[in-house]
Amino acid sequence: MTPVDQRTGSAAINGELWGARARDWAELQEGGRRLDFEHCIRSTGIGPGTRVLDVGCGAGGFCRLAAAAGASVTGIDAAAGMIEVARERVPNVRFDVGDIQFLPYEDRSFDVVAGFHSFPFAAQPLEALREARRVANPGATVFIVVFGREDHNQLASVLHAIRALLPTMPPGAPGPLSLSAPGTLAELVARAGLTVTEYGHLETAYAYPDRETALRAIRSAGLTVLAERTAGQPAVVTALAGALAPYRTSTGGYRLAVESTYITATAWPHSRRPARSRSALSSTITSQQRSAPTLSSVPDLASRIQRR
Ligand SMILES: C[S@@+](CC[C@H](N)C(=O)[O-])C[C@H]1O[C@@H](n2cnc3c(N)ncnc32)[C@H](O)[C@@H]1O
């Protein structure tokens, strides 16, 4: 989001920005991730006893679902403000403050390592993916979600409107869309020594009942906090109002179609996977192919899953 010290990662900068409005994020914006979270639980087979790590866990929404599925869950995030909210919401999970690039865990500690819209904020996403691989147990799954293709993501125009208020940043600088160009994430995952086992898109929607809620929700994101500090709140509100206008619904709310791209990967090539992991993998894929994700608890979210 801003130039970062490559030795210390982006945690100091991002932690402060993302922690500023963590409660608004948890209440109003995190719900847009529900499909991503549910798809991860289902596709990785998280259940009783699975050791799960969520890197860049934010306010703990995914950790809560994984813990409810019976997993032994750890979440880590740069933002102390996010972690404070997460600890309140999910008391039976271990939460740590730290950098995605320098995980304070032993090698081979987790059966699933997940990151939802967090790797794009690492100072060096490749190093963060190598860390994910290091702490993954042999046979473990690394599950990564980022925003999908920009022409399938109506939130992208809103993010560009906010970014226009900030000084120009170099191409590839950390930020919400930095790994969204087709092929970028898959290439990094391969360079990190992981083997992609599944790749696809999730079509979600971010919905807000009215203008005030939409503004509060989007203003909770770190990029928007930074823009307000740089350009002032009135400029941000004006930019957001303009960018959101095309997505106004007949009832005065807003609804934006948002594509996520996900990758599941393993640190083990297929031929070296233990037999138990190999069969678990194929049954997971089969069950995904049979059924689209359900979102009974968030009815206005996602409609369908695309695969390729
Ligand atoms: C878009 S939010 C996603 C939060 C959560 N995964 C979710 O989907 O609701 C990005 C999160 O990554 C965290 N983050 C950014 N840079 C980080 C870093 N270098 N190390 C750890 N967490 C980081 C932020 O604090 C923020 O909580």
The ligand as an ORCA input file, in Angstrom:
! r2SCAN-3c Opt
* xyz 0 1
  C      -8.182     -7.408      3.278
  S      -7.845     -7.723      4.951
  C      -8.336     -9.441      5.061
  C      -8.636     -9.890      6.455
  C      -9.227    -11.305      6.531
  N      -8.351    -12.277      5.948
  C     -10.571    -11.334      5.844
  O     -10.659    -11.853      4.739
  O     -11.531    -10.803      6.427
  C      -6.081     -7.863      4.926
  C      -5.496     -8.249      6.267
  O      -4.110     -8.522      6.097
  C      -3.410     -7.970      7.175
  N      -2.028     -7.729      6.774
  C      -1.577     -6.813      5.900
  N      -0.249     -6.886      5.804
  C       0.141     -7.882      6.640
  C       1.399     -8.446      6.980
  N       2.522     -7.994      6.438
  N       1.445     -9.439      7.876
  C       0.298     -9.897      8.449
  N      -0.923     -9.413      8.154
  C      -0.993     -8.418      7.261
  C      -4.174     -6.704      7.522
  O      -3.902     -6.264      8.837
  C      -5.612     -7.142      7.305
  O      -6.201     -7.637      8.485
*
